Amino acid sequence: MSENEYDIVNKARHYNVHPVFSKECIEYVKDMNFCSGNAFKYLFRHLDKDKPSEDIRKAIYYINMIGSKVNFSYDQKISESLKKDFLKWEKENSPVLKGGLDYYELIVYKTIVNLYSEPDISIVKKHIPELEKYAKILEKQENSR
């Protein structure tokens, strides 16, 4: 898709081009509850903003606001697509995942998959400490620019 095909209102680039996931962000979040959808959205597009640390922190805020059960019906095809995209990315990047930012991106992508596919929110919340570390690393980078 060329730059001309994006439109900040109807088809913003940061919701339509992702390094891992093949669908448009709205396809994933349209049937999610408010807090889960917002957390998903902030994680999905965090690298496309001037301060990615802020989007990671916003996602953490919304994850913490989710109740004990996520209440929406999962679309099995979308869930499988998310998992397939993630596993492909993980396989291609596994040699560099032993440390550094790629490790934290792995956590972001796992959290995205879990937000959509996992009805037990405690599975999602277990990623919060690593997301917090990632936000601090990103903030240091942002402040050094």
C-alpha positions in Angstrom: 0.0 0.0 0.0 1.4 3.4 -1.0 1.6 6.4 1.3 -1.1 8.0 -0.8 -3.6 5.3 0.2 -3.5 6.3 3.9 -5.7 8.8 5.4 -5.3 10.0 9.0 -9.0 9.6 9.7 -10.2 6.6 7.8 -7.0 4.6 7.2 -4.2 5.9 9.4 -0.9 4.3 8.6 -0.1 3.5 12.3 -3.2 1.3 12.4 -2.7 -0.4 9.1 1.0 -1.3 8.8 2.5 -3.5 11.5 5.8 -5.4 11.6 4.1 -8.6 12.8 0.3 -8.6 12.4 -1.3 -8.8 9.0 -4.7 -7.3 9.7 -5.8 -3.7 10.3 -6.0 -2.8 14.0 -9.7 -2.2 13.8 -10.3 -5.8 12.6 -8.9 -7.0 16.0 -10.4 -4.5 18.4 -13.9 -3.8 16.9 -15.5 -6.5 19.1 -13.3 -6.1 22.2 -14.4 -4.3 25.3 -13.2 -0.7 25.9 -10.2 -1.5 28.1 -9.0 -4.5 26.3 -9.4 -2.8 22.9 -7.5 0.3 24.1 -4.7 -1.8 25.6 -4.4 -3.7 22.3 -4.5 -0.5 20.2 -1.7 1.2 22.3 0.5 -1.9 22.0 -0.2 -2.3 18.3 0.9 1.2 17.4 3.5 2.1 20.1 6.4 2.1 17.6 4.7 4.6 15.4 4.6 7.5 17.8 7.2 10.0 19.0 7.1 8.6 22.6 6.5 4.9 22.4 7.0 4.7 26.2 3.8 6.6 26.7 1.8 4.1 24.6 3.2 1.2 26.6 2.2 2.9 29.8 -1.3 3.6 28.5 -1.6 0.0 27.6 -0.5 -1.0 31.1 -3.1 1.3 32.5 -5.9 -0.2 30.5 -4.7 -3.8 31.2 -5.0 -3.0 34.9 -8.5 -1.7 34.4 -9.7 -5.0 32.8 -11.8 -7.1 35.2 -11.1 -10.7 36.0 -12.7 -12.0 32.8 -12.6 -10.6 29.3 -16.2 -10.4 28.1 -16.4 -10.7 24.3 -16.6 -13.6 21.9 -13.4 -14.4 20.2 -13.4 -14.8 16.4 -11.5 -18.0 16.0 -10.1 -17.1 12.6 -8.8 -13.8 13.8 -7.3 -15.4 16.9 -5.5 -18.0 14.7 -4.3 -15.3 12.4 -2.8 -13.4 15.3 -1.1 -16.5 16.6 0.2 -17.5 13.2 1.6 -14.0 12.5 3.3 -14.0 16.0 4.8 -17.5 15.6 6.2 -16.6 12.1 7.8 -13.4 13.5 9.1 -15.3 16.5 10.7 -18.0 14.3 12.3 -15.4 12.1 13.7 -13.4 15.0 14.5 -16.1 17.6 18.3 -15.7 17.3 18.1 -12.0 18.4 15.5 -12.5 21.2 18.1 -13.3 23.8 18.2 -9.8 25.1 17.7 -6.2 24.2 14.7 -4.5 22.6 13.7 -7.6 20.5 13.0 -9.4 23.8 10.7 -6.6 24.9 9.0 -6.5 21.5 8.4 -10.2 22.0 6.6 -9.4 25.2 4.5 -6.7 23.5 3.5 -9.2 20.8 2.7 -11.9 23.3 0.5 -9.5 25.2 -1.3 -8.5 22.0 -2.1 -12.1 21.2 -3.2 -12.8 24.8 -5.4 -9.7 24.9 -7.3 -11.0 22.0 -7.2 -14.8 22.6 -7.0 -15.3 26.3 -10.2 -15.1 28.5 -8.2 -15.3 31.7 -6.8 -11.8 32.2 -4.2 -13.0 34.7 -2.4 -14.4 31.7 -2.2 -10.9 30.2 -1.4 -9.2 33.5 1.7 -11.4 34.0 3.4 -9.4 31.2 3.0 -6.0 33.0 6.4 -6.1 34.9 8.2 -6.7 31.6 6.2 -4.0 29.8 7.1 -1.6 32.6 10.8 -2.3 32.1 10.4 -1.8 28.4 8.7 1.6 28.9 11.6 2.7 31.1 14.1 1.6 28.4 12.1 3.5 25.7 11.9 6.6 27.9 15.6 6.7 28.4 16.1 6.5 24.6 13.5 9.2 24.1 15.2 11.5 26.6 18.6 11.0 25.0 17.5 12.3 21.6 
